[in-house]
């Protein structure tokens, strides 16, 4: 991950790594728990932010039988994936 003044290396594992890869793949479009089902998106985003990853939260309205808002998460840190292991089998 690039930061002002250089790069920072971080290792994400498990669901945190999954969420980071989903955010990376989504690009500026970002991810929502509706489009990218995951049991605890807010927790993964919180954990990644604590690691230093810059992720924006955009609140979006939705309609339907249960109207309200949902979060769209957008990766704002420029990152470079050096290795990815495992995944769904």
C-alpha positions in Angstrom: 0.0 0.0 0.0 1.4 3.4 -0.9 1.5 6.2 1.6 2.9 9.7 1.4 6.6 9.2 1.8 6.8 5.6 0.7 5.0 2.3 0.9 3.6 0.3 3.8 3.3 -3.4 3.6 0.4 -5.1 5.3 -1.0 -8.6 5.4 -4.7 -9.2 5.5 -6.0 -12.7 6.2 -9.3 -14.5 6.2 -12.4 -12.4 5.6 -10.4 -9.2 5.9 -8.4 -10.3 2.9 -11.6 -11.3 1.1 -13.1 -7.8 1.7 -9.9 -6.0 0.6 -9.8 -8.1 -2.6 -13.5 -7.3 -3.3 -12.9 -3.6 -2.7 -9.8 -3.7 -5.0 -11.8 -5.5 -7.8 -14.7 -3.1 -7.5 -12.6 0.0 -8.0 -14.4 3.3 -7.8 -17.7 1.6 -8.0 -17.2 0.2 -4.5 -19.0 -2.6 -2.7 -22.2 -2.9 -0.8 -23.3 -5.8 1.4 -26.3 -6.2 -1.0 -24.1 -6.7 -4.1 -21.2 -8.5 -2.3 -22.8 -10.6 0.4 -20.6 -11.0 3.5 -21.8 -11.6 7.0 -19.9 -8.6 8.6 -18.8 -6.0 6.1 -18.7 -3.2 8.6 -16.4 -5.3 10.8 -14.0 -6.1 7.9 -13.9 -2.4 6.9 -13.3 -1.4 10.5 -10.4 -3.9 10.7 -8.9 -2.7 7.4 -9.1 0.9 8.5 -7.3 0.0 11.7 -4.5 -1.5 9.5 -4.3 1.9 7.8 -6.3 1.3 4.6 -8.4 4.3 3.6 -11.9 3.2 2.8 -14.8 5.7 2.2 -18.3 5.0 3.3 -21.1 6.4 1.1 -24.6 6.2 2.5 -27.2 5.3 -0.2 -31.0 5.3 0.0 -32.9 2.2 -1.1 -36.6 1.5 -1.6 -38.7 -1.6 -1.5 -40.6 -3.2 1.3 -37.9 -2.1 3.9 -36.8 1.3 2.7 -33.8 3.0 4.4 -30.1 3.4 3.7 -27.1 1.1 3.2 -23.4 1.6 3.0 -21.2 1.5 -0.1 -17.6 1.1 0.7 -15.0 2.5 -1.7 -11.2 1.7 -1.5 -9.3 5.0 -1.6 -5.8 3.8 -0.8 -3.7 2.9 -3.8 -2.7 -0.7 -3.2 -0.7 -3.4 -5.0 -1.5 -7.0 -4.4 1.7 -9.0 -4.2 0.3 -12.4 -3.3 -3.0 -14.0 -2.9 -3.5 -17.5 -1.5 -6.4 -19.7 -0.8 -9.9 -18.7 -1.6 -13.2 -20.5 -2.0 -12.9 -24.1 -3.0 
